[in-house]
Each structure stands twice: as structure tokens, then as C-alpha cells.
Amino acid sequence: MNAGIEAAGFFGLLDWEKTTGLSKFWVDMITIPIFSAMAGLITNWTGVIMLFAPVRFTGFYVPGLKALFPLLPRKVQILPTFAPGGILGFQGFIPARSEKMASLMVDNAVAKIGTAKDFFDQMDPRKISAQVALVALPNVRSMVDSTMVAEHPRLWADMPPRAREAIYTRVEAELPAITDRAFDFIGANIDQLLDVKLMVVGYLRRRPELLKDVIYGLGAPELRFMIRSGVLGFPFGVIVALWLSLLHYSTPHGDTPAVISLPGWLYEVLHFLPAWAWVLAGGALVGVLVNVIAIKVVFEPAVPQPRYRYPWRVAKFAKRQYQAAADLGHAIGYQIVTLDVVTEQLLDGPSGDKTRAVIAHFLEAEIDRILGPLRSVTRLAIGPRHFDAIQATAGASLATEMKPWLVEDIEFSQTTAASVDRLATEKLRELPPEEFVEMLYTAIEQDAWLLYLHGGVLGAFIGALHLLIFGV
């Protein structure tokens, strides 16, 4: 290949040396660093996008993929690029691993803040009890009416108004004490009634959009830095350009001897690959390196180290622990471990029947006491089984109806959220830097190799583009 064609781009149609009046050395020294910076920026920008988007799997049917899929390596099968039925597409790494990511978040953050009792105590069981009593009070009469009508309408219809009023009055008067006793018992046994990990993982698994927002919000400044750090491709591009110049000027061109004379063995080693292959390899290497450096600077080291080991001394995310802890604490208090989430888990989760039984037990006992002298007469009139059913239905009714009463009061929900926010923020700020950094790092390291592969492929593509435009 002669020198003119080597310096030409667009498949030999344009000679940049002749067009610009610059030597090949300066054409490469100007263009390769610029293209390398472009490769770094595009690689890191698209890499961050791949972590979070799209939230839901998006793809299309590929004939034959269903039969091919079982033959692929396991490491390929688990990529978020396949869906059942031969569908090829993509889903963001974090939403695609929502259950695993949520579990890691609980293990690395929520579990270190406190137990179910710690969270429930921050919500203040007595305040919740008072709130239940307050919002339930206007509904006591309708609750008693619906319970009695449903279980024994004739008895309730025949009961004198004064007797009904007495029951209403007693239940209303005793309601705060009833709910206090019930929630004291729930608070004392909350660890048996509420599994925080199961609650948070289940909640976030059903809401990958929320998981994505929480993780992005936790590390937003660091993720922006990862994108900007793509400009490191520029100095790497200078190194690649110098290397290619060494190869070019150490090679004879036609009758023109090599500018740089190398020993025969060294010449053979350096020219083991053709120049175009070095361009592609250099682009791929730049794409990988800018990814690796960005992740290292953000997450390592968690504690300050000498500059000869780490020029940046300490990880950017570790530097921001105080503010990042507040951001995550706010998300936990207002979006994850909220009053409505806890209430739903308590009443409708795996142990919901136990929680309802506790509330029902205390209310049944109170109804039994309130009926007092009427108890024996009522039991004889309607039968023991019907009488017990009335008590049980009343307790279950309160347990069922209390959930919307609690969460519909926005001001009360905000108050409990603020308490959890304070607890979470304080505990997260107290975490050792290594454990704090691990929270965000675990969300990224799971698929870091894919980010590096992505960087290598894109870098090689940018290198091929440079070859197309500027030649070898």
C-alpha cells in the first residue's frame, strides 16, 4: 500500500494530507484524540442510559430465536435482552433486576437502619392508635349497625332505641382505649407481624419505575460525572495517535526509507497487527478504559488513600455521604417505608390474618364487656354461634376499614414519613463509608462487565468511523 492511499479516507477518495497541507502525524494527532473523546462521551452516556432505560422490556419477535435460546451460554441467557417466545429487545439493567436490586438495597441500606420495630416506633403506635380512634369515631354507629344487621337483623330491629344508644355511647367512649391496647400489642410483636425485607422487596419489585428513580436519585451527581468523564478519551487518543505514528514512520513506503529505524525483532513485534487493526483495537481499549476509570473514581476508595495509590484520594460517592444519606433517607421515608405500605403489609401481607386477629380480639373483648347484662340474654336469644360471630365480625370490620382511614389523612401520613426520614437519614450518615458506598456500587457492579463490553464495541465502531473518514 503506498503512502497516498494510506493517508486517504473515504475508501481512498480523499487525501487529507494534500487537502489540509498537514503531515499524517498532525492529521492523526488532531483527529484521533477528538474521535477518542467522542467515543468516551458516547460510551459513558449510553452506558448510564442502559442502566435505567427502558423501565419495561421493549422488543420484537425474531424467527428461530426461541429454538436458539436454550443453546446460548447461561451468562448470555440472563441478559435483559430476551423475553419468552423468541422476543429480542432490551430492558434497563436495574429495572430488569428489580427483585435482586431491591433485595440488595434492603440488605445494604434498609436493614442497617433498623428492624421492623424501629420503623414502627418511629411511626409511633400510640399516634397511629389515636388516629384510628379519631377517624373511626364518626363511623362507630354505622359499623355497629352494619355488623348487627348483617349478623342478626331481627334482634337489632327489636332492640329499644335507648339500648342501642347505650351500646353506641359505650363503644365510642371506649374506642381510644381499645385501639391503644391493640396497637401496644402490635408494636410489641411487630417483628412477628411485619417482615421489612419482604415488604420492601415486594413493593419495589412491583414498581420498577420507583426503584429506578430511587437509585438514580441516590447517585445522580456521580452518574453525571461518569458521563462527563468520557472526555478522558482525549488524552488516551493522544497515546493512540503517537502509537500509530510510530508504526507509520517506522515502515518504509515504496522507495522512501523508514523515518524511524527499529531493530528487526522489534519491528516484527510492533507490526504484528496491521495499522487498521491497531486503530480498531485502540478505539475499543479507549471505550473500556473510560468506563473502568469512571466507575473506579466514583466508588474507590471509600476512605482516603495516599495519592500515589489513588490520585483522586477518595471516591466521589463517599465524599457525598452526608447529602446522599439525606436523599436516600427521604426516599425511604416518603416512598418506600411509608404508612400506607406498612399498613398494607400488616393487614394484607403474609401475616395480615394475625394482625386482624389481634385487632378483632381486643374489640371482641370490649364488645363482650360493653354488652354486660345483655350478654347472657343476647346469647340465649340468638344462640352462642351467632353471638360470637357478631363479635368477630365487628373486630374484623375495624381491621378492614382502618387502612383507608389511616392513609387518607395526608397530614398524618406526612408526619409519620418525616419521622422515618429522620431515622433513616441519621442511621445512613452513621454507616462506615465502605458500607455506604456499597449500596450504590452493588446496583452497578452486577452488570459492570456489560458496560465494559458496550464501551469496547462502541469504541471499535468509532475507530472504524475514523478509518472510513481519514484512512489508515
Steps between C-alpha positions, in 0.01 A plus 500: 500500500652836405515808719229688312242230546600448866432866572172503309152465640159419358644183345791691341290781349642778718864572585495693828870584487459668164168662595615645833866552425584313822713191541342169595644546850299818559187368332504207744600713802201730440231256392566186708477674843178673390349173385621330820329765713183447296530125559542553876207741532264290288605182678443636850182686408337196340636279778317702766183492289529121473502474879155657533310491170267380380320419823278239331631242254471620141566263211381317191457141383800334330431177307710210627612675819277281718679187375844663521458640851555170694833455317640836615742520797334563836679836534336610174156360585473715813559823308199733496478460123275194475135440582304173480370401159799605291483871579819702461520843657636679803419616850713718727732293719357634827128464413572156350656390830238679711452217751873443542573873514226552759640215708848652483361839599331347805814310601732796447277784618158433653611208720784712639264777599297286738256219557127501437456616860737794446300617198165441672614686812594798281145499371393501869241225563316723749461772235377242252259370764374850572460562128303178457276593792457855369403405146303195609289690753251648247466152351430311823121515469497388137750224583287372787187529286648314204646231724177435690280522189723260311515243780158529666270762353195393704673544835632842399162608364324395822755661732365817668657827381636571850681164502649572160608845613663352807705263284597783263607721789703232672683398184577864415626570851718190514633514143828687581581253778416205274727620220778588747506148639488350150787711366709455814476128439575540128801721576639249750466218248566691177803290404272195480233688306715700257793380287673819382708329232201315357296820509759723326609242242141420406407868480797598280476188283149605402621856434822494295444867412528590869812285545660671200413847637635419848833362375543780245414761763752345739790528255392770253812723538729198469316373193535842337871491580527157337360650179729804508804282574470370145722795397788296641491339159689807372834437678468129423448601139830688507673179610329304222600763243863488614497121480357506146759761400775273629363219287466725194841666516680176579370347175666555159262644238595397147843645429484719810690347794350490849541823697545301824738207482415205726684174562353217295352309794337814644361593158339155469346528848357849444368414156347170603159658433423720198446870563124482449475230770692724741248780433207271584678353803594848622140620471373194688763545772409866546130407532577247772750715690275806535229272644739334744651831616157664545376214721826490698497875569137489616529197731865448601643551753228547761749648748781746408818342363843641406504669160768266367241221530190698399564844343145605598560374859137410584192384308265775387197317641669460839570876505129564460380261772343772716275633222442165330386354833242777527379432145460127561349556844239726344420236236467230767275714721276642228501231230602159637433444872187715512194471721285365218764242400541385862124494557442301183768248599365475855141441392534334159850349510599144594428571868194715434266242653695520827477880509127493432458235767675724756273796425195277492594342832518831683178628347317173568604509862376858529167425333457208736563733797281780365201274448534412868163391638363459147767243420323198643160602370638578155693176483186305596287695255718455194709198593867482603627457144320811370609702801865409452468576129378854579805562716741357243342697215528824694871443561567404140299799382720743690815327374378517141378858510793652690742489202332767285429707811869513578641578157232744388616753758784661301626712789529197729675294230749784442573519873583130524707523179705785647576287809621208288698743282686631806577150628622376162713809435668483841577129471628527143730786593644285780585210266870433434591646157574152362147382577343819375683488165402135463132599477536667160791292379306173531238641262765556232764231554255220419519590132827696489647252251218583260579870531864423417398283204267774384787750525732276301250444220413869473868597513579260217210645302635854544842371394346352184333834432837673528648251253215567258549876516877536539642170377775293659 
